[in-house]
Amino acid sequence: MFRTTAAITCMAALGVGLWTAPGFANKANDTLRVAWDQQIDNADAYFNTNREGIILARMVWDQLIDRDPETFQYKPALATAWRWVDDLTLEFDLRQGVKFQDGQPFDAEDVVYTLNFVSNPANKVLNTTNVGWIKNAEKIDQYKVRIHLKAPFPAALEYLAGPIPIYPHVYYAKVGPDGMGRHPVGSGPYKVESLEPGKSITLVKNTDYWNDSPKGKPKIGKIVVTFPPEKTTQLAELLSGGLDWIWYVPTDQVKNLEKVKGLTVTSGETMRVGYIYFDAAGRSGKSPLQDVRVRQAIAHAINRPEFTKTFFASTANVLKGPCFPTQFGCYQGAKQYDYNLAKAKELMKEAGYPDGFSTTLYAFRQPPSWEDALAGYMRQIGIQASIQLLQYPAFRNKNHEGVTPISFGDWGSYSINDASAILGNFFTGSADDFSGDKELQGWVQDADTNSDPKKREELYKKAIDRIMDRMYWLPMNSYAVYYAHTNELNFTPYKDEIPRYYLYSWK
C-alpha cells in the first residue's frame, strides 16, 4: 500500500514525460556530478557525524591503515607496519615521502598532534566513541609513533582504519576545526577546490597523490557534490542530465529508472541499520514510554517485515538485534517481537493506556512516507504520533538535548565491523543514550574494552538481551541502498556504504 502511494506521488511530481533517455554525462569535461542527501555542517571529519562526512574524509584525508572494501583486510596506508607492544600500546612505522596538499611533508608530528587533539575531551569532538579509547600518542622518532590506550580496546585497528584521518599538524594547529572545516587540507586522493556550505563541494584530483597508496591514484578529474533538498529533485536532475550519480533511490522509483536508456541502477545491502529509539529514561519528560509494556506494545504493533519489503530492496533484512549481523559481538538470539496487534493492545491496556496517547516522532533523511507508515502502525494501538522530519544535524542536536520521546533513525557504525561502533555509542551513557540503564552501560563499556574475545561476546550478549527484553531500541532492518548513475561510469557499491569515488572511472 505504501509503495504504491509513494510511487504515484513521485511520478506525479516528476512528470511521466521525464522518463526518457537523458543527455548525460559530463564525461567530456571529466567531471562527475553527484548528489548527497545530507549537508555537512563542518567538513572537519571529527566535527560531523553523518555519512556524507565519512565519504568526504576518505577522499580528502588518509588513515594510518586502510581496509580493503571487498575483503575487509587491513592494508598499509600512512603506516607501513604496526604491532601491539602490549594490551595498552600500539606502535606504528610511518611511511616516508608523503606530502599533504599544502606541500608539508607527513611525519610523526602529524599523527601525534592529530590524535592528541581529537582525544582531548576539552576539544569536544562530536563522536567520542571513535577516539575516546586513546590516552595519548607519543613520537618515538620522525617515522615511528606509539598510541597509548586508556584501557584494552580490541577494536582499535578497526577504528584506525576508519573514522580517524590524520591531519597536517602545522595547518591544523593554525586554523583549528573551524578553519579545517572551511578549507580542508589532507593527504588524500582529492583536494577541496571550493566549499559552499549547504550548496556544493568541488573536489579536484590530487595530481601529487603519493605512490603506493592502497586507494590508488584517482582517475576522474573533478567531482562536484550538491545537496538537492528532495529526492524528487535529485531524480529530476538525474533524468535531465544535471547529475551523474545519486544514491538512496526510493524503491518505488527503481523499475522506472531501470527503463531509462543511459542509466544503470545497482543495489546492495549495507552495514547501516534502521532503528526506533524510545526515551525510556524520561529525558524528554515524563511519558508513557517509560513503561516497558508500552515500548513492547509499539514493537508488536510495527510490522517490520512489511515495512522492510515495502521500502527497501530485497537484499535488506529485518534485524534480530541492535547491530549489523557481521559486526563482532552482534548476538542474534535475543527476544523477538513479531507483528501481533492483539498482543500490542493487551500490553497497552495492562499499562493503563487502552485508548493510547499522543507523542512526537523525530526522524531525519528518510522519505516522509516511511514516517507516515510508522505513525500508521502506532495509530492501530491508539498512539497519535506527530512527525518532526529534520536535517541530520538538527535531528542529532535534538537527541543530544534529550527532547525526543521517540526517534526514527539509522546508523552506519562508521563502517566499523564491531558492535562497539553501535552499542558503544547508544548505550554507554552518552548524549545518545536514552536507556538510563547503568548496569547495561557497564556491560557495554566492559565489552568494548575487554581483550578476551569470548568475554566480549558474553558481555555483548547480556547487553543485547537487556536491550531487547526491555525494548530500549527497536531494531528495524538493514539498509539496501539503490544507486542510479550514468552507464558511462564504472561504479561498484560496497557493504560498508562508502562510495569511493577515487576508485571510479569513465568507460
Salt bridges, closest charged atoms under 4 A:
ASP37 OD1 - LYS231 NZ 2.83
ASP41 OD2 - ARG396 NH2 2.96
GLU52 OE2 - ARG365 NH1 3.77
ASP62 OD1 - LYS215 NZ 3.07
ASP68 OD2 - LYS75 NZ 2.94
GLU91 OE1 - ARG83 NH1 2.70
GLU91 OE2 - ARG146 NE 2.62
ASP93 OD2 - ARG83 NH2 2.58
ASP93 OD1 - LYS144 NZ 2.59
GLU109 OE2 - LYS139 NZ 3.05
ASP110 OD1 - HIS169 ND1 2.76
GLU138 OE1 - HIS148 NE2 2.69
GLU158 OE2 - ARG67 NH1 2.24
GLU193 OE1 - LYS222 NZ 3.71
ASP244 OD1 - ARG33 NH2 2.76
ASP291 OD2 - ARG293 NH2 2.83
ASP338 OD1 - HIS300 ND1 3.43
ASP410 OD1 - ARG272 NH1 2.39
ASP410 OD2 - ARG365 NE 3.47
ASP418 OD1 - ARG456 NH2 2.98
ASP432 OD1 - HIS400 NE2 3.12
ASP437 OD2 - ARG466 NH1 2.67
ASP437 OD2 - ARG470 NH1 3.68
GLU439 OE1 - ARG466 NH2 2.78
GLU458 OE1 - LYS455 NZ 3.98
ASP465 OD2 - LYS461 NZ 2.97
ASP469 OD1 - LYS335 NZ 3.85
GLU488 OE2 - LYS27 NZ 3.83
ASP496 OD2 - ARG67 NH2 3.37
ASP496 OD2 - ARG500 NH2 2.74
GLU497 OE1 - ARG51 NE 3.56
GLU497 OE1 - ARG272 NE 2.72
